[in-house]
Amino acid sequence: MPRGLRYARLALAATRPPGGARSNAAILGQVGITIAVPIALGAWLGLKLDEAAGTSPWGLLGLIFLGMVIAGAGVWGLITRFAEDNPIRPSTERARKAGRAWDAEIAERERKREMGEDEEK
């Protein structure tokens, strides 16, 4: 296989890490549509119901509220799916050790400040 073609295949095979601006924009777009569509559809149907039944503003208010409930359930579903697709991985022992050292350093600084000792800079 020619050398250039091999590098091109490697570049195409490399996957992008999750996240980034495109991923964030896609998630925000999904959330926006999940919220906007049920509420707007509820408002439109509520207006039509009020016109037909003469129940203004109760059809509008009721169906907007129903749209908000449906939108909330939809966002909950998106969050659940995102959490399943991107589980929080346990920290490494190295990260835990660094966290403990940082906590100890902060505790020592607070102890010195309470005792009135000058901090070393």
NORZITA-V174048 format. One line per field, one symbol per residue. ss: DSSP state (~ for helix, > for strand, _ for the rest). psi: psi as a letter, one per 30 degrees, with the letter a starting at -180 (. if undefined). burial: b if it has 9 or more other ideal C-beta (glycine too) atoms within 8 Angstrom, else e. A space follows every 50 residues. Layout:
BEGIN
ss = ???
psi = ???
burial = ???
END
This chain:
BEGIN
ss = __~~~~~~~~~~~______~~~~~~~~~~~~~~~~~~~~~~~~~~~~~~~ ~~~____~~~~~~~~~~~~~~~~~~~~~~~~~~~~_______~~~~~~~~ ~~~~~~~~~~~~~~~______
psi = kkeeeeeeeeeefklkllaleeeeeeeeeeeeeeeeeeeeeeeeeeeeee eefhgkgeeeeefeeeeeeeeeeeeeeeeeeeeefiljkklleeeeeeee eeeeeeeeeeeeeefgkkkk.
burial = eeeeebeeeeeeeeeeeeeeeebbeebeebbeebbbbbbbbbbebbbebb eeeeeeeebbbbbbbbbbebbeebbeebeeebeeeeeeeeeeeeebeebe eeeeeeeebeebbeeeeeeee
END
